[in-house]
Amino acid sequence: MTVKRGEIYYADLSPVVGSEQGGVRPVLIVQNDVGNKYSPTVIAAAITSQKEKSKLPTHIEIDSQVCGLSRDSVVLLEQIRTIDKKRLKEKMGRLDENSMGMINHALSISFGLGLGNDHGNTNINTLT
């Protein structure tokens, strides 16, 4: 199976614990294409069609007509999981470059990388 960063698939995320997103739902592949090519797993972010969920800086709205889904949805960049490729079902679509730019920014917030702000910045030269 050839999987590319930015593609959207249906995936079976069960079983889950607590507040994890579960069931068969769309996911966005956020892992780089080298990892996608050689690893039996992928890193994916859950997608929900419940647009009334609390608005977080890690939530990116996507238009159904752009991404191949039946409804406008929200990518939950705080709900990221490594999953086996065997969990991936049908490919639904792919995000455009502009949308992936917003995804990258939300990922930097989720992982505390501090891109574009001072929050989460760590100078590796000062670690003790």
Protein Blocks (a to p, Z undefined) as FASTA:
>chain_A
ZZdehiacdddfbdcehjbcedjdddddfbdfklmmmpcbdcdddddfblkbccdfkbcc
ddfklnopabdcdddfklccdddfklpccdfbdcdfklmmmmmmmmmmmnonopoiaehp
acfklpZZ
